[in-house]
């Protein structure tokens, strides 16, 4: 990993890089500063058969307490934001949620107001098809850029080729999301900011934004809400070690201090078991546990 110099570390605690602040060390943690560096890292992993995980801003992600026998990539070095001639916005995967929404407001471009306060990075937004009840990424993304994990070549997918699902994006296995283009409409910057403030106020009133969490833990089942079901099952405020099912919104698990991944997953299992037992509905996790998908 000499090619990345100080941008690679070993036995890196993942609790430093996930929003819940839990998780053991990864064998290696790399932060490429360019697509060329990213391609070289991917080629190195392929050559040595090293498992590879891509981490966005660490939301919707849990790392086992034992850590990861893998190289973890963080794409925060890829964060270009630009307005194109057609009035759209191209954003690289490492751009943060706040930088994108601020950029759109400053440019007088409307369309992403719904995403204000949805934490993470553009890559995470895409991978999770992030959104709210009425709108999600599939409604505004018309192009994505991917890096092929075998060749390192960059591929562009246009709107008709992109396959978004509820809280998911279908792409070739192990592809690395590089960037997206968002369709936007011109609007007065102050009007955009006003809409964002309204949405942020609503989010602050209904979600535990002042506590460490991974975001929504479960997907909403058809015609219902995971938070309502968990609360109706009497689980709001229940704890396991340092983790707690939030008293503000039951579809959030918060770290009250010194929580472990085992604590968090114990509450995940408790919520799934009780909702299934009491209501016959099986909740599907939205949060992903790195190392379990492969």
NORCOR-V282580 format. One record per backbone hydrogen bond with DSSP energy under -0.5 kcal/mol. NH is the residue of the N-H (numbers start at 1). CO is the residue of the C=O. E is the energy in kcal/mol with one decimal. If there is no record, write none. Layout:
# NORCOR-V282580
nh | co | e
NH | CO | E
NH | CO | E
This chain:
# NORCOR-V282580
nh | co | e
4 | 1 | -1.7
5 | 1 | -0.6
5 | 2 | -0.8
7 | 4 | -2.4
8 | 5 | -1.0
9 | 29 | -2.1
11 | 27 | -1.5
12 | 26 | -1.4
14 | 24 | -1.8
15 | 23 | -1.0
16 | 13 | -1.3
17 | 14 | -1.6
18 | 14 | -0.7
19 | 58 | -2.1
21 | 18 | -1.4
24 | 64 | -2.8
26 | 12 | -2.4
27 | 68 | -1.9
27 | 70 | -0.6
28 | 70 | -1.6
29 | 9 | -2.6
30 | 72 | -2.8
31 | 7 | -2.5
38 | 34 | -2.1
39 | 35 | -2.7
40 | 36 | -1.9
41 | 37 | -2.3
42 | 38 | -2.5
43 | 39 | -2.2
44 | 40 | -2.1
45 | 41 | -2.4
46 | 42 | -2.3
47 | 43 | -2.5
48 | 44 | -2.1
49 | 45 | -0.6
49 | 46 | -0.7
50 | 45 | -2.6
53 | 71 | -2.4
55 | 53 | -0.5
55 | 73 | -3.6
60 | 214 | -2.2
61 | 58 | -0.6
62 | 288 | -2.4
64 | 290 | -0.5
67 | 64 | -1.6
68 | 25 | -2.2
70 | 68 | -1.8
71 | 51 | -2.6
72 | 28 | -2.6
72 | 70 | -0.5
73 | 53 | -3.4
73 | 71 | -0.5
74 | 30 | -2.7
75 | 55 | -0.9
77 | 32 | -0.5
78 | 75 | -2.2
79 | 77 | -0.9
82 | 90 | -2.1
84 | 88 | -2.3
87 | 84 | -1.8
89 | 182 | -1.9
90 | 82 | -2.9
91 | 89 | -0.5
91 | 180 | -2.6
92 | 80 | -2.4
93 | 178 | -3.0
94 | 78 | -2.5
95 | 92 | -1.8
97 | 120 | -2.3
100 | 96 | -1.9
101 | 97 | -2.1
102 | 98 | -2.3
103 | 99 | -2.0
104 | 100 | -2.4
105 | 101 | -2.0
106 | 102 | -2.5
107 | 103 | -2.0
108 | 104 | -0.5
108 | 105 | -1.1
109 | 104 | -2.8
110 | 108 | -0.5
110 | 185 | -4.1
115 | 112 | -1.5
116 | 113 | -2.0
118 | 115 | -2.4
119 | 117 | -0.9
122 | 95 | -2.1
123 | 93 | -2.4
125 | 121 | -2.7
126 | 122 | -2.5
127 | 123 | -2.6
128 | 124 | -2.3
129 | 125 | -0.5
129 | 126 | -1.1
130 | 125 | -2.4
132 | 135 | -2.8
135 | 132 | -0.6
137 | 130 | -1.7
139 | 136 | -2.1
140 | 137 | -2.0
141 | 137 | -2.1
142 | 181 | -2.3
143 | 181 | -0.9
144 | 157 | -2.1
145 | 179 | -2.5
146 | 155 | -3.0
147 | 176 | -2.2
148 | 146 | -0.5
148 | 153 | -3.2
152 | 148 | -1.9
155 | 146 | -2.9
157 | 144 | -2.7
159 | 142 | -1.2
161 | 158 | -2.2
162 | 158 | -0.9
162 | 159 | -1.0
163 | 170 | -0.6
164 | 162 | -0.7
165 | 168 | -2.9
167 | 129 | -0.6
168 | 165 | -1.9
169 | 127 | -0.8
170 | 163 | -3.0
171 | 169 | -0.7
175 | 172 | -2.1
176 | 147 | -1.9
177 | 175 | -0.6
178 | 145 | -3.2
179 | 145 | -1.2
180 | 91 | -2.2
181 | 143 | -2.6
182 | 89 | -3.2
183 | 140 | -3.4
185 | 110 | -2.4
187 | 108 | -2.0
191 | 188 | -0.6
192 | 188 | -2.1
193 | 189 | -2.6
194 | 190 | -1.9
195 | 191 | -2.1
196 | 192 | -2.2
197 | 193 | -2.5
198 | 194 | -2.0
199 | 195 | -2.1
200 | 196 | -2.7
201 | 197 | -2.5
202 | 198 | -2.1
203 | 199 | -2.3
204 | 200 | -2.8
205 | 201 | -1.8
206 | 202 | -1.2
207 | 203 | -1.7
209 | 207 | -2.1
211 | 208 | -1.7
212 | 255 | -0.6
214 | 215 | -0.5
214 | 253 | -0.6
217 | 251 | -2.6
219 | 284 | -3.0
224 | 221 | -2.2
229 | 225 | -2.0
230 | 226 | -2.6
231 | 227 | -2.4
232 | 228 | -2.7
233 | 229 | -1.5
234 | 231 | -1.9
235 | 230 | -1.8
237 | 245 | -2.1
238 | 235 | -2.4
240 | 243 | -2.2
243 | 240 | -2.4
244 | 254 | -2.1
245 | 238 | -2.8
246 | 244 | -0.6
246 | 252 | -2.8
252 | 249 | -1.5
254 | 244 | -2.9
255 | 212 | -2.3
256 | 242 | -3.1
256 | 254 | -0.8
257 | 242 | -0.5
264 | 260 | -2.0
265 | 261 | -2.9
266 | 262 | -1.9
267 | 263 | -1.6
268 | 264 | -2.0
269 | 265 | -2.6
270 | 266 | -2.1
271 | 267 | -2.5
272 | 268 | -2.2
273 | 269 | -2.7
274 | 270 | -2.5
275 | 271 | -2.3
276 | 272 | -2.0
277 | 273 | -2.4
278 | 274 | -2.9
279 | 275 | -2.3
280 | 276 | -1.5
281 | 275 | -1.0
283 | 281 | -0.7
285 | 283 | -0.5
286 | 217 | -3.3
287 | 217 | -1.8
288 | 60 | -2.2
290 | 62 | -2.3
290 | 288 | -0.7
292 | 289 | -2.0
